[in-house]
Amino acid sequence: MSRPAVEVADLLRAQADRFYSQSPWLSYQQLSVLRAITRCRTAALGGHIDTCPGCGYDGGISYNSCRNRHCPKCQAQARERWLAAREKELLPVPYFHVVFTVPHELNPLCLRNARVLYDLLFSASAAAMLEVAANPKRLGARIGFISILHTWGQNLLLHPHIHCMVPAGGFSPDYKGWIHPKYAFFLPVDVLSVVFRAKFADGLKKLYRRGKLIFAGATAELRHQKRFAAFVDSLFRQKWVVYAKPAFGGPRKVLKYLGRYTHRVAISNHRLLAFDGQHVTFRWRDYAHGNKQRKMTLSSSEFLRRFTLHILPRGFVRIRQFGFLTNTRRSSLLAAARLLLTPDQSATSSCRPEGGNSSTWRCPRCNGQMRIGPNLSARQLASRCRPLDSS
């Protein structure tokens, strides 16, 4: 893929100082992320000189990546490693995609309570899935699934939602059989929506009683008990959207589909179209009006403000596994599921990782494998010196 015309790092290099001075609300974590993106793949982080041992070709300096999970340039390798690990866990059944979204009225509260409310979003959506699936009137099965948090919409505004990838069906209550889904969309979304809303509201009340919520700015009045109770009641008048897509193909297609949602950031560099030093233009899809592709132009400060909304708290886990895919019994239960689904085959034969390393850099002259040289500091790069022999 060709290098994009504009990158988020370009905006930061041009406007970071101005944005920082206008944004006293920035946390240390947010500042650290933005500075890492600015320095990514530049001499500031050091690098190495790659050579071909076959023909002696000098590939020049390769600058180091920041490896920050919010950086638009540093997700490809992390995504491939994660998908390779998940490939071993895929079952020979169709998979469903279910999305849980909270009403936008919760956005101001999410901004000031990101860690606890995003944790609640995970737990409430997972509990709703597990409870409805376990109900004998719905599926009567013990299911497992992967949940992935996204906090953005196409226009970069705050839009917290959870993507769930769910194998079709689950274990019987005694784990001796596999129950296949009764519905074309796995579980009834109207029922999921009601249960999800109730569990989220209950969790919100518990956080309030325990003093775990911060109220400031637009949410300051919610610190009063009656106002908070009225706010929670108002959430029951909102539509809590749960969306389910029909089952899609086999394990290989599941991996490709998963790759669209894991390790993503608020906006990729390839959606950026132009930057004139003050304003940035980018592509976005208007889902509210027929999924039309449009262009949006924002001031650099507004663009960076929206981008910063989606920097997660330090150490926050945004990809989680539930049900029989949790860490405690995942290996044994996956093996049991394969035996139930493909009794005539080995429990490990359903999906194996493909061999080879497609990411290996080949020499443009002889197609040999390039050798990565020793790491060089920023000072060593400046003088093109190699490090002293540590031996």
Order of alpha helices (4+ residues) and beta strands (2+ residues): alpha-alpha-beta-beta-alpha-beta-alpha-alpha-beta-beta-beta-beta-alpha-alpha-beta-alpha-beta-beta-beta-alpha-beta-alpha-beta-alpha
